[in-house]
Amino acid sequence: MALKDDINRLLEGLKQERDELRLKMHLAKLEVQQEWEKAEKQWESFKSKAEEALEGGKEVAEELAESAKVIGEELKNAYLRIRERLS
């Protein structure tokens, strides 16, 4: 009878662990998706500012380049967070 009790406890424990992991994976997927959507907005902003900086005059280019650099660093960090969550 002790063997059946041990198996039953193992079964219940694994079932609970499985359910918790499934929920965490689902929530992580949502978080990664939200992070990606935010990164996509940053990408569009970065791309736009970078293109303007490359096309503009020296004064305009310096201001836009600095702004693009800040956005680019934020985007780089967002991509790193996404990569870490997917690993």
Steps between C-alpha positions, in 0.01 A plus 500: 500500500790739571616465139159608370500797738847601380394475136182695569696781675747506211215512250329788679825691550598466135153598388516817708851580376391443139199728539709776658765477226236508228355819650845660534585414139175654382563817700860516378378470142268796555778703660737427213230596249439830679873566517529428127215737415665775702833428330335523158380852581850590613640351178275719286600807699869410482487428128325828430741708707804319358384564144433868577842534661669346198314728260497825698749781534777498758310681781183300449697179457680540833174547693328214320806277531505547875128425523540195274789377712289510819210322333742249346646414841151452644413278207819299544412440866145400408633244251733360767209461744293323236790269412552413869134418548498277193810308614 
